[in-house]
């Protein structure tokens, strides 16, 4: 979450917030984790490499038969690029497996589950492994969860309402828009103090309490 809050420029809650929600909401909270199993990952890449090599050899034979065939030349170049990228992924996979072990967590989400909707409250992805697109795997899993449980509403949760490139949550908005999400604006909420002196005392005490908790003087 720290990596994501920094890269997307939004303020995140502390660990205590999430632990408390998990403790009190229990089965109404799901925290899916996306990870890479390197044995499986490298195996799939090796299988892909075999197919690419087979297709590349076929393209080379086609060029031998018809050197003027531009389509075969383009196909060869494209397959070679794919093969080079595949080799780089295999090398990276082996290196990461050596550094982190066979399973590497790359992304996680924090979801509230209700009978009428799944709420994507927060999510985080390690910046170092963002290119593995773990956050999309998390969303795919939870969207399928909603469908399999007959929940017809998937809530990506709030945005600031500012849709300019310099908005503080511009990265978050871009991510959510990628799912063709609809933005719904609600009336909102507010607090109307009925007894102003009592409310003033309450807010003052709350600030003191929050300050104490932040300093770690009182623990729960």
ABEGO torsion letter per residue (X at the ends): XAAAAAAAGBBBBBAAAAAAAAAAAEAABBBBBBBBBAAAAAAAAAAAAAAAAAAAAAAAAAAAABAABAAAAAAAAAAAAAAAAAAAAAAAAAAAAAAAEABBBABBBBBBBBAABBBBABBBBBAAAAAAGAAAAAAAAAAAAAAAAGBABBBAEBBAGBABAABAAAAAAAAAAAAGBBBBBBAEBBBBBABAAAAAAAAAAAAAAAAAAAAGABBX
